[in-house]
Amino acid sequence: MVRHPLAPEQIEAGRRLGAALRSARAGRGLAEVALAAGISPETLRKIETGRLPTPAFGTVVRLSEVLAVPLPELAVVWRSGLVLSKAS
């Protein structure tokens, strides 16, 4: 299977998602959140910085649960460009 390059819009959506997750993590340590979600700290770092703009769906679900951010809110961020406030 050939993987096609991501469109600029997909890359930007991944950056927004990463920023929203980083904001939701607030005062919690990166390693703590990553391990609670069952991923490596390096994977979480890549997601948060936009270097991994299309994380697996299961990864996003687990991060949503660990960070107590409803999955539909993350979908809105990814689709529309809205960024979650730290109060979310």
Phi, psi and omega in degrees: 000132179268129177264122181281148178300148178288145175286154178306325179295323178291321178296316179295321177298320177296322177295319178296316179300314179299318179295321179294319179293318178298318178295318180293330179292332177039247186274000180278146180290146180301313182296319180301311182292316181301311182295322177296329179272355178080024177234167179280152175304324179295322177296315178297320178300317179296320178295312183297329182267358179085004178284346174233080189286347181231070178294157179300147181303316179300325177295316179296320179298313181296319177295320177303315180294312182297322183269359180056042175248119180304135180306320178300328177294319178294325178296320178297316178300313183296319184281320194252344181092002175288146179246137180291144173277160180294343179284347183294000000 
